[in-house]
């Protein structure tokens, strides 16, 4: 989330320093590997993630979201879409905890609402894909 925040504020060049940043974080190899995978994946699919966020936050323009909330949502939407090994409830709970720690008092509720909407849209898409496959 921190690297996605930095990239949002400073630009894509930050990605060149991702490995160094993760080494400095003190995380073990497995955690660094997952963090790098998720960060690169979320950035690569930024437009898809932002579109999901836009469609789930009807009253909010994504450009007006604070960078911290946007980064939390981008990472979480990427995980909901591309990391089926992580239960959706875990993704949402972790996002809420990040919002509590790094953002405003209103952010955890906002993040929860947006991600719950995203999860429902993804579930509906899965149901529609299953119906199409059956036909």
Secondary structure as UniProt FT lines:
FT   HELIX           2..10
FT   HELIX           12..17
FT   HELIX           18..24
FT   TURN            25..26
FT   HELIX           29..44
FT   HELIX           46..56
FT   TURN            58..59
FT   HELIX           62..64
FT   HELIX           67..82
FT   TURN            84..85
FT   HELIX           88..102
FT   TURN            105..106
FT   HELIX           107..134
//
